[in-house]
């Protein structure tokens, strides 16, 4: 993406950039964190600004190897590295029952992660984030952590877009998402079973065989993520509209 940013210069966008402390047992094909991932985060921030790069430290899972203390140490270390390159960090806790996740995490021997432990960890991570001047929120979590200064996140965030666009947006919550999800209405252009990183916690990959087949079919010149258009495909033009607030607003005057 770093070499392609000029191609989307006419669009208003921001990045969500996941950096976790897991090893190859959890993220088999993710590049080396210090030399590749952290460096790319910083370079991206330098290119487009810290307001447009959101650090995601999620999902948080607990095992003998990845204990609560492990996460506290790792979070502090990454926050120290990134606090000058972002304004916000989003966390979430692993949902083993979420679609596509259950089979992926079977080999990780995850420990029980009760709400009391989540609150304990959340409080400490909030303290660390705030000490580095970072806003912290949670993605699609039922648990209330607001008394620690942790708000509920909107991954597709009208507030961020309003700031970047310099105008108000009149857009509603996305009704197709989970109740706990705060995202506003959007069009998803992604595709399941296409990422070769094959992270064990990922809900978007539920078959490594299908991932491999889809990846083999990728054509950089095709308008599709995997494969090419055929005579049997049906193309539907989807209506899109602007959410910019056109009317004058005297709020705050």
Protein Blocks (a to p, Z undefined) as FASTA:
>chain_A
ZZmmmmmmmpccdddddddfbdfklmmmbccfklmmmmmmmmmmmmnopklcccdddddd
ddfklgfklmmmmmmmmmmmmmmmccbdcdddddfkbghklmmmmmnopacddfklmmmm
mmmmmmmmmmnopacddehiabdcklnopacddfbafklmmmmnopacdddddfkbcfkl
cbdcdddfbdehkbfnlpaklmkbcbfklmmmmmmmpcfkbcbfgdcddfkbccdddddd
dfbdfbdcfehZZ
